[in-house]
């Protein structure tokens, strides 16, 4: 398995790309559905900012306190973005979301089972 810190960093980058690509498709007009999408994107950005702070402090590690919970919140929010994004989320973009979720699952299972490489 790859280094967990490297996997976490790549997950954050993929999440950032996902959010940016969805945001790029948003019209300037405001509807209730678009506001909900913007709210979910804002939550993703908030969690990414928190994880970025942990990264900068050298604490971005799956074992570190609130990191697993923050990652779960991030994935959940990204899924809601995909839902509210509708047609704005194409096959390739959704595939990136699936990869993020898969990476988190593998990290959590490896941590739980103690099978990660040292």
C-alpha positions as CSV (number, residue, x, y, z in Angstrom):
1,X,0.0,0.0,0.0
2,X,1.1,3.6,-0.6
3,X,2.0,5.9,2.2
4,X,-1.2,7.0,4.0
5,X,0.0,10.6,4.2
6,X,0.4,10.6,0.4
7,X,-3.0,9.0,-0.1
8,X,-4.6,11.7,2.2
9,X,-2.8,14.5,0.3
10,X,-4.0,13.1,-3.1
11,X,-7.6,12.8,-1.7
12,X,-7.5,16.4,-0.7
13,X,-6.2,17.4,-4.2
14,X,-8.9,15.4,-5.9
15,X,-11.6,16.9,-3.7
16,X,-10.3,20.4,-4.5
17,X,-10.4,19.6,-8.2
18,X,-13.9,18.2,-7.9
19,X,-15.2,21.3,-6.1
20,X,-13.5,23.7,-8.5
21,X,-14.9,21.9,-11.6
22,X,-18.5,21.9,-10.2
23,X,-18.1,25.6,-9.2
24,X,-17.0,26.5,-12.7
25,X,-20.3,25.3,-14.0
26,X,-22.5,27.3,-11.7
27,X,-24.4,30.2,-13.2
28,X,-24.4,33.6,-11.5
29,X,-28.2,33.4,-11.0
30,X,-29.5,32.2,-7.7
31,X,-32.1,29.5,-7.2
32,X,-32.9,27.4,-4.1
33,X,-31.2,24.4,-5.7
34,X,-28.1,26.3,-6.6
35,X,-28.0,27.8,-3.1
36,X,-28.1,24.3,-1.6
37,X,-25.2,23.3,-4.0
38,X,-23.2,26.4,-3.0
39,X,-23.8,25.5,0.7
40,X,-22.5,22.0,0.2
41,X,-19.5,23.3,-1.7
42,X,-18.8,25.7,1.1
43,X,-18.9,22.9,3.6
44,X,-16.4,20.9,1.5
45,X,-14.1,24.0,1.4
46,X,-14.4,24.4,5.1
47,X,-13.3,20.7,5.7
48,X,-10.6,21.0,3.1
49,X,-9.3,24.1,4.9
50,X,-9.2,22.3,8.2
51,X,-7.3,19.3,6.7
52,X,-4.9,21.8,5.0
53,X,-4.2,23.3,8.4
54,X,-3.4,19.8,9.8
55,X,-1.2,19.1,6.8
56,X,0.8,22.4,7.4
57,X,1.2,21.5,11.1
58,X,2.4,18.0,10.2
59,X,-0.7,16.3,11.7
60,X,-2.4,15.0,8.6
61,X,-2.5,11.4,9.5
62,X,-5.3,8.9,9.6
63,X,-4.4,8.1,13.3
64,X,-4.6,11.8,14.3
65,X,-7.7,12.7,16.4
66,X,-10.4,14.2,14.2
67,X,-8.9,13.3,10.8
68,X,-11.0,10.2,10.1
69,X,-14.2,12.1,11.1
70,X,-13.2,15.2,9.0
71,X,-12.6,12.9,6.0
72,X,-16.0,11.2,6.4
73,X,-17.7,14.6,6.5
74,X,-15.8,15.6,3.4
75,X,-16.8,12.6,1.5
76,X,-20.5,13.0,2.6
77,X,-20.5,16.6,1.5
78,X,-18.9,15.7,-1.8
79,X,-21.6,13.2,-2.4
80,X,-24.2,15.8,-1.7
81,X,-22.5,18.1,-4.2
82,X,-22.7,15.4,-6.8
83,X,-26.4,15.0,-6.1
84,X,-27.2,18.6,-6.2
85,X,-24.9,19.2,-9.1
86,X,-27.0,16.9,-11.3
87,X,-25.8,17.1,-14.9
88,X,-22.9,19.4,-13.9
89,X,-21.2,16.2,-12.6
90,X,-20.2,14.1,-15.5
91,X,-18.9,10.5,-15.6
92,X,-15.3,11.5,-15.2
93,X,-15.9,13.9,-12.4
94,X,-18.1,11.4,-10.6
95,X,-15.4,8.8,-11.1
96,X,-13.0,11.1,-9.1
97,X,-15.5,11.1,-6.3
98,X,-15.7,7.3,-6.3
99,X,-11.9,7.2,-6.1
100,X,-11.9,9.6,-3.1
101,X,-14.4,7.4,-1.3
102,X,-12.5,4.2,-2.1
103,X,-9.3,5.7,-0.8
104,X,-10.9,6.7,2.4
105,X,-12.4,3.3,2.8
106,X,-9.1,1.6,2.2
107,X,-7.3,3.9,4.7
108,X,-9.9,3.3,7.4
109,X,-9.9,-0.5,6.9
110,X,-6.1,-0.6,6.9
111,X,-6.0,1.4,10.1
112,X,-8.6,-0.7,11.8
113,X,-7.1,-4.0,10.7
114,X,-3.5,-2.8,11.3
115,X,-2.5,-3.9,7.8
116,X,-0.8,-0.7,6.7
117,X,2.8,-0.8,5.7
118,X,5.3,0.9,8.0
